Each structure stands twice: as C-alpha cells, then as structure tokens.
Amino acid sequence: MRTAVVGIVLVAVGALLRMSSTVGLIFAIGILAAGGAGMAGPSVLMAATTRLVAPEKCAMATGVVNAGGSFGQFIFAPLAQTITTASGWVAAVQTLGLLTLLALPAAWALRGLPQAPATAGAPPRVGTREAVRVALADRSFRLLAAGFFVCGFHVAFLATHLPGVVASCGLPPEVGAWSLAMLGLLNIVGSVGIGLLMGWRKGRLPMKHLLVAIYLIRAVAVLAFVLTPKSTPVMLLFAAVMGLTFLSTVPPTAELVARFFGPANMATLFGLVMVTHQIGGFLGAWLGGKVFEANGSYDWIWYADIMLALAAALIHLPIQERRPVPSAA
C-alpha cells in the first residue's frame, strides 16, 4: 500500500509541476511521474492480485486489473484532447495529475496483505536476493523478459506517436484522440478475454503459445496497416486490433513468472521483467521520434515493429513453463 501511495503521489506531483525548460519537463514527467507510474504499476498490482484471490481465479483477476488501466485510457484520452484544444497541453497534463489522486482510496485495499500462501507444488520460498539470482540464471525467465521488451516497444510507440501518425496521414487531431481511446477500449476486451481464456483452459493451454499468438497478430496488423491507404475508418480499425493485443501480454507473462517462482517474490521478479518492458518502451518512444525527424515518416519504425513482433513470437517458443527452481543453498 505504501509503495502504491507514494507512486500515485509522484505521478500527480510530476504532472502538476509547471516547468519552463526541457530539462525541467524531463525531470517532472520523465522522472517523477514515470517513476511513480512504475511504483504504482503492474509489478505491485499483479503481485497484490495473486495474494488477494484464489489461484484458480488469478488469471481472470489479473485480466480485470489490467483492463482497469485501459479503461482509464479510454476515458481520459478524449478528455485530454478536449482540454488541450480549449486551454493547451499544460492544463491538460495538470488536470490529469489532479485526477490521478482519485486513485489514492483504492490503494487502501492493499493494506496489510498477508504473505503469499504456500501452495502444493509451488517452488520453495527463498530470500529476495536469492530469488533474483535464480531468476536471472534461468533461461526461460530471460526469454520471457526479452519478449516483454518487444511489448514495451510496441506499447510506448503507439501511446506516444499514434497522434503523430494520424497527423502525418493528414487526418484531423480528433482521430488521434479517438484512436488512443479505441486502443484503451479494446484493450479492456483483450485483457478480460485473455483472463477468461487462461481461466477456462488453465493447465491445458501453454501460456507461451498465447504470447506467440499475440505477437503474430501484432505483426500481421502492422503489416496490413502499412500496406493500406490511410483513412479515419482504417486508423480506428487498426487501433482496435492493436488494442486487443495492447497489454493482453501482461496476464500470461505474470502467470509464467508465478509458475516459475511462486507468488512469494512475485512483485520483485515481475518488476524485473517490467524493467525490460520499460527499456523497450523508451526505445519505442525515442526511436519513433528520431526516425520521424530523419525521414519525415514513420515507415522504418513500422518495419522494425514488424520484425520485433516476429522475433518475440519465436523467442517464446523455447520457454519451459514448469521448470523446477532450486532451493536456496
């Protein structure tokens, strides 16, 4: 609870600070707000979920938690565009910062969570340092993290540059806002759907195969988008398809981490996987801007996106889902 509260406050402070320089903006948004988002983000929430619900309901619960963030995107992207049009982007960012504080009461639900219960067949509990050492030495864990890097690249590029893609296609700014909203709306469907599928086929459907399918769908969707003449319906349809896969990788990835190492060190180990996601996110956002500056279009970043999606699909195939974890020496 304390971690989530600090994270929420940092997001709000970073958004509310009024900076007049590039360095100041990077500090406020790129360090304070982004750091807060990491503290109150999936690694803490997914770990909390595994302790709040029974194991047989965990897949669906993580899907619902994941969908919550997407619903926020669906609601607030058009709102931010409306405020930006009326009063400028600074007012929009500060308004969203104030709205972030509404999440504080929800953090109360995380207070005093019990230690993760031991379950039959679960790996033995070890200390955090030993858990990290074992995880980093595990090939399947490293492959999973590498695949999540690609997810971060996709997500951050779309979240950052989709309005720019819309503008470069000669479409009005409102299409960019509604495309972001469509991403969020369909990600709700994708997140809940993947949770339902995981629960329905629990123990019979390899999580790695779900991840392979998600990345292949992304590759095909981006290729089709690149080859199709751009219009408002095409942009919204593309956003819808990408929304279905936008963060639907999170529940299967969290499930695999729990299978590998059990729930005791879930926050730390899923947090390590999130680090690679965020590194990919940095590159997706930064390289997207650099490619557009150099070429006046996003074509090359789309080509890279397709290749990365195909690589991620292949990376997941060698993962061993029930690999035993050695106990501490």
Steps between C-alpha positions, in 0.01 A plus 500: 500500500778742591675435168179564305421818694847645442476410132160668457621816674814514283291472183280787617795719606684438174192595299418808710848654500516784247835484323630750245802308368570169333705380797222596740240320289715186490538515878128551565350264244788267417628443855240589762182403315654204318667372816173530686319311226752219537452487878121487474499290186467137391779343707340609828140449384556155351683384812219634718244323282667162552455548876145635491334221299508123485745347249222371274363856467834673457503500119166676476588740783825610336310554175249724678775700673677540169175614337460772763794696362360464151162634608680803637666554162164469326346764728787745533655513151200684348473713816866600471451589132198713584686690774805540275287652225329736744783600735830347381698189584628633836145528633424152368800343673429677828135398491599138452746538787220608733279216379779254580449575870159332474692170500618553859193345669542187285848448645333440838393158371867397498560568869625214714491233230610164642809326380435289193375161618698191417324279246554140406772465241614861536874574504646534850521849639835669486626846585467783252868502407505126441176519301650764272818294453302189411274692264785666310670163461185344354489493118122497483478809721750683279307407186177618658663833590636537146152450356357756742760748372325482162162555665635819657630618163157452339301654783712811549535570128124488452415690818754773416483528124154390390377863494810586295427212263147635460635850424756366250213330316318833469217406735355740762633497860172364632573173319821467704313545827230252402762254376665510843158455658435205269830346610388527861146375439601192302781428745229456763348233278840343433608501865176352632481258207851370558418459870188301417690282254779437751248404768297278268801315366706512819761226501417401141605807302871591504542867584787529255268403214265782596791743489618366164150554358479855638830605343412340166169690496689823561741430215217428256298804613793740458586356157139539385493857632820594316364362171150655529405855388441708811156629595310558823330155493833330425668684788225410745493137384878476539478651850228248586703199387812624676290575808395135523868406536623824660560373854346154471858372539501602867276225653681209323839651584402542866365144502830365368702687763272355769540151353876531491556632851172505694325810642738576790737720295253588227527879532879497474525249217215640293657839565821372339304393195335844496844660485559346158148609398581857595837496321313389190249776568776761514639383168157486337420858600849644437580321176154579368578870534850466358382302198231759427751785535739333257252381238180699542306174537463204736553233235831364631374476855200301375736261322703461820175443691405213270842334529501535878154345526610200295817468709295512822275221374803280431668590831212354703503158335797353700355609838456214747190583702544256791869528553601406857662770709782392731473589865741731673834346583 
